Amino acid sequence: MIPTPPDELHQKLNLETAAIAWPELERHFARGAVVVVAPGLDLVEVAAAVARDDEAAVGAWAQTGAVVRATDDHARRWVAAGADARFWAVVVAPWVLVQETAGS
């Protein structure tokens, strides 16, 4: 992979974010690829850190619980909300990083 300058990486990831609902996310959860980003973090910044393999930043967020792999508890809550469970999402293969939107 050719390194991407930080500003370009952020721009690229920002353009690749999308609003999705639980039904579109469910299959990614089933394969264990969903990572939940806490509302206080910048989704694009976290995605950039994952793309750069920035273990220090991702590890620090994971240690505080701000970035975690989606759990069965998350899925149960999202299933109960159905299509009302909405997210901002961005793919950093093989992961789908999601952040719940207000009202989810």
Backbone torsions as a table, in degrees:
resi	resn	phi	psi	omega
1	MET	NA	131.7	178.7
2	ILE	-79.2	128.0	179.5
3	PRO	-59.4	140.8	178.5
4	THR	-108.5	130.6	176.6
5	PRO	-55.4	146.1	-175.2
6	PRO	-50.5	-45.7	-178.8
7	ASP	-63.3	-41.4	179.2
8	GLU	-66.1	-40.3	178.8
9	LEU	-61.5	-45.7	178.5
10	HIS	-60.9	-43.7	-180.0
11	GLN	-62.7	-44.5	-179.7
12	LYS	-60.8	-48.4	-178.9
13	LEU	-66.0	-38.8	178.7
14	ASN	-60.4	-40.3	178.6
15	LEU	-69.5	-20.9	-177.9
16	GLU	-94.4	-0.5	177.0
17	THR	-74.9	151.5	179.9
18	ALA	-152.8	151.6	173.5
19	ALA	-84.0	130.9	177.9
20	ILE	-137.4	163.7	177.0
21	ALA	-111.4	166.1	-178.1
22	TRP	-51.1	-45.1	-178.2
23	PRO	-55.4	-33.7	178.0
24	GLU	-77.0	-24.2	-177.4
25	LEU	-88.5	-22.8	-171.3
26	GLU	-54.9	-43.1	-177.9
27	ARG	-67.1	-31.3	177.2
28	HIS	-71.6	-36.6	175.0
29	PHE	-62.2	-42.3	-178.1
30	ALA	-60.1	-30.2	178.9
31	ARG	-94.7	7.3	174.4
32	GLY	76.8	24.4	-172.9
33	ALA	-105.9	6.3	-176.3
34	VAL	-94.5	129.9	176.9
35	VAL	-117.8	126.7	-178.0
36	VAL	-95.0	128.9	178.9
37	VAL	-108.3	127.7	-178.9
38	ALA	-59.6	148.8	-178.0
39	PRO	-58.0	-28.3	-178.1
40	GLY	-76.7	-9.0	-179.3
41	LEU	-96.9	157.6	175.6
42	ASP	-84.6	113.7	-177.2
43	LEU	-55.2	-42.8	-178.5
44	VAL	-67.7	-38.5	178.3
45	GLU	-64.3	-42.5	177.8
46	VAL	-64.3	-44.2	179.2
47	ALA	-60.9	-40.0	178.7
48	ALA	-64.3	-40.7	178.4
49	ALA	-63.6	-40.2	177.2
50	VAL	-64.8	-44.9	-179.4
51	ALA	-62.7	-34.1	179.9
52	ARG	-85.0	-1.0	-174.8
53	ASP	56.7	42.3	179.3
54	ASP	-80.4	84.3	-175.3
55	GLU	-61.8	-34.2	-179.2
56	ALA	-63.7	-49.5	-178.2
57	ALA	-67.7	-49.4	-178.5
58	VAL	-63.3	-40.9	178.3
59	GLY	-62.6	-40.6	178.5
60	ALA	-63.7	-43.8	178.1
61	TRP	-65.0	-40.9	179.8
62	ALA	-64.0	-39.9	-178.5
63	GLN	-62.9	-33.3	179.8
64	THR	-88.6	-5.2	-179.0
65	GLY	83.6	8.8	-179.1
66	ALA	-79.1	-21.4	176.0
67	VAL	-134.6	116.0	-177.3
68	VAL	-141.2	153.4	171.0
69	ARG	-69.4	141.1	-179.5
70	ALA	-60.8	139.1	-178.2
71	THR	-107.5	172.0	174.8
72	ASP	-61.3	-33.3	177.4
73	ASP	-63.5	-41.8	175.0
74	HIS	-58.1	-50.3	-175.8
75	ALA	-60.9	-41.2	179.0
76	ARG	-59.9	-43.3	179.6
77	ARG	-65.1	-41.3	-179.1
78	TRP	-69.8	-37.6	176.9
79	VAL	-62.9	-42.9	179.9
80	ALA	-62.4	-34.8	179.8
81	ALA	-80.4	-20.9	179.7
82	GLY	61.7	-136.7	-178.1
83	ALA	-67.5	-12.0	177.3
84	ASP	-76.7	-14.5	175.2
85	ALA	-78.5	108.6	-174.6
86	ARG	-122.1	150.1	-173.1
87	PHE	-142.4	157.5	159.5
88	TRP	-95.7	136.9	-176.9
89	ALA	-138.1	153.5	174.0
90	VAL	-148.9	140.6	-179.3
91	VAL	-97.5	127.8	168.3
92	VAL	-127.5	89.6	-170.4
93	ALA	-47.2	134.3	6.9
94	PRO	-90.9	9.5	-173.4
95	TRP	-93.7	151.2	169.2
96	VAL	-115.9	109.1	-179.6
97	LEU	-89.0	131.6	-177.5
98	VAL	-130.8	152.2	175.4
99	GLN	-137.1	124.3	-179.5
100	GLU	-65.3	141.7	177.2
101	THR	-91.0	162.7	179.7
102	ALA	-56.7	136.1	178.7
103	GLY	92.1	-3.2	179.4
104	SER	-80.4	NA	NA
